[in-house]
Amino acid sequence: MGLRLAQETSEDWWEVEALYDLCFAPGREALSSYRLRDGNDPVAGLSLVARDDGIVIGAIRYWPVCVGGAAALLLGPVAVHPTHQGEGLGALLIEESLARATGWDRVMLVGDEPYYGKFGFHRLADVEMPPPTNPERVLGRALSPGAWDGVTGQVTPA
């Protein structure tokens, strides 16, 4: 059967949550980005699941947010099962999901610029995530030319 990417469905939810629990530290849901996800559904069509022989080995989710009133996607979390890390699956999930992001102008995340810079993300100096987020880790990518120009302020749920 091999590797298969597909849109996440409601049936995938608990398997994806188990993967996130495995890949991230306990208390991950206390992070500020989770306050932006509370009561919100992931963006259909962009949230993907990678399966190998039917087993979830990777996942990526996107959430609708607003930055100073402008619509944006919040990428995250993205995770790859420890037994498949280093195989390029995280990059595949990021690139494939962003290729599907038609109709969206901008995407942001909280992460390490040396890694996400490979995918066109750069620091958003005037975009404020809820505390306690390190402002150096707030990154964005324009999906259309100039999409982040003049977009500043607080990130809030859509």
C-alpha positions as CSV (number, residue, x, y, z in Angstrom):
1,M,0.0,0.0,0.0
2,G,2.8,2.5,0.9
3,L,2.6,6.2,1.7
4,R,-0.7,8.0,1.1
5,L,-1.6,11.6,1.7
6,A,-5.3,12.5,2.2
7,Q,-7.4,15.3,3.6
8,E,-8.0,14.8,7.3
9,T,-11.6,13.7,8.1
10,S,-13.5,13.6,11.3
11,E,-12.7,9.8,11.5
12,D,-9.0,10.7,11.6
13,W,-9.2,13.1,14.5
14,W,-8.3,10.8,17.4
15,E,-5.4,9.1,15.5
16,V,-4.0,12.5,14.6
17,E,-4.4,13.7,18.3
18,A,-2.5,10.6,19.4
19,L,0.3,11.4,17.0
20,Y,0.5,15.0,18.3
21,D,0.6,13.7,21.9
22,L,3.5,11.4,20.9
23,C,5.4,14.1,19.1
24,F,4.9,17.1,21.4
25,A,5.6,17.7,25.1
26,P,2.8,17.2,27.7
27,G,0.8,20.3,28.1
28,R,0.9,21.2,24.4
29,E,-2.7,22.4,24.6
30,A,-1.7,25.1,27.0
31,L,0.3,26.9,24.3
32,S,-1.1,30.3,23.1
33,S,-1.8,29.0,19.6
34,Y,-4.3,26.5,21.1
35,R,-6.4,29.5,22.4
36,L,-6.8,30.5,18.8
37,R,-8.0,27.0,17.9
38,D,-10.6,26.6,20.7
39,G,-14.0,26.2,19.3
40,N,-12.7,26.4,15.7
41,D,-12.5,23.7,13.1
42,P,-9.4,23.1,11.0
43,V,-9.6,24.4,7.5
44,A,-11.1,21.6,5.3
45,G,-8.9,20.6,2.4
46,L,-5.6,21.9,3.9
47,S,-5.4,19.7,7.0
48,L,-3.7,16.5,5.7
49,V,-2.9,13.1,7.1
50,A,0.0,10.8,5.9
51,R,-0.6,7.1,6.2
52,D,1.9,4.3,5.7
53,D,0.1,0.9,5.3
54,G,-3.0,2.5,6.9
55,I,-1.2,3.9,10.0
56,V,-1.0,7.6,10.6
57,I,2.6,8.7,10.4
58,G,2.2,12.4,9.7
59,A,-0.3,15.2,10.0
60,I,-0.7,18.9,9.4
61,R,-3.5,21.2,10.4
62,Y,-4.5,24.8,9.5
63,W,-6.8,27.1,11.3
64,P,-8.5,30.4,10.2
65,V,-7.3,33.4,12.2
66,C,-7.4,37.2,11.8
67,V,-4.4,39.5,12.0
68,G,-5.5,43.1,12.6
69,G,-8.7,42.2,10.8
70,A,-7.1,40.5,7.8
71,A,-7.8,36.8,7.2
72,A,-4.9,34.4,7.6
73,L,-4.1,30.7,8.0
74,L,-2.4,29.5,11.1
75,L,-0.3,26.5,10.3
76,G,0.1,23.9,13.0
77,P,0.7,21.6,14.4
78,V,2.7,19.5,11.9
79,A,4.1,16.3,13.1
80,V,5.8,13.2,11.9
81,H,6.0,9.9,13.8
82,P,9.5,9.5,15.3
83,T,10.1,6.3,13.3
84,H,9.7,8.4,10.1
85,Q,11.4,11.6,11.0
86,G,14.3,12.7,8.7
87,E,12.6,11.2,5.6
88,G,11.3,14.5,4.3
89,L,7.6,13.8,5.2
90,G,7.3,17.1,7.2
91,A,8.4,19.0,4.1
92,L,6.1,17.0,1.9
93,L,3.1,17.8,4.2
94,I,4.0,21.5,4.3
95,E,4.6,21.9,0.6
96,E,1.5,19.8,-0.5
97,S,-0.8,21.6,1.9
98,L,0.4,25.1,0.9
99,A,-0.1,24.1,-2.7
100,R,-3.7,23.5,-1.9
101,A,-4.2,26.9,-0.2
102,T,-6.0,28.6,-3.1
103,G,-8.2,31.5,-2.0
104,W,-5.9,32.4,0.9
105,D,-3.4,35.2,0.8
106,R,-1.3,34.7,3.9
107,V,-0.2,32.0,6.3
108,M,1.6,32.2,9.6
109,L,3.0,29.9,12.3
110,V,5.0,29.8,15.5
111,G,8.2,28.0,14.8
112,D,12.0,28.0,14.1
113,E,12.9,30.3,11.2
114,P,16.0,28.3,10.2
115,Y,13.6,25.3,9.5
116,Y,10.5,27.1,8.1
117,G,12.6,29.7,6.2
118,K,13.2,26.8,3.7
119,F,9.5,27.1,2.9
120,G,9.5,30.9,2.4
121,F,8.5,31.8,6.0
122,H,10.1,34.9,7.6
123,R,9.7,36.8,10.9
124,L,6.6,38.9,11.2
125,A,7.8,41.8,13.4
126,D,4.5,43.6,13.8
127,V,2.2,40.5,14.3
128,E,1.4,39.7,17.9
129,M,0.4,36.2,19.0
130,P,-1.3,35.9,22.4
131,P,1.3,35.6,25.3
132,P,3.5,33.9,26.2
133,T,4.7,33.5,22.6
134,N,8.3,34.4,21.8
135,P,7.9,37.2,19.1
136,E,11.1,35.9,17.3
137,R,9.1,32.7,16.5
138,V,6.1,34.4,14.8
139,L,6.7,33.7,11.1
140,G,4.6,34.3,8.0
141,R,4.6,33.6,4.3
142,A,2.7,35.5,1.6
143,L,0.7,33.3,-0.6
144,S,0.0,36.2,-3.0
145,P,2.4,39.1,-3.7
146,G,2.6,41.6,-0.9
147,A,0.0,39.8,1.2
148,W,1.7,40.7,4.5
149,D,2.4,44.3,3.5
150,G,0.7,46.6,6.1
151,V,-0.8,43.6,8.0
152,T,-0.1,44.2,11.7
153,G,-1.6,43.7,15.1
154,Q,-3.0,41.0,17.3
155,V,-3.8,37.5,16.0
156,T,-7.4,36.6,17.0
157,P,-9.7,33.7,16.2
158,A,-11.5,34.0,12.9
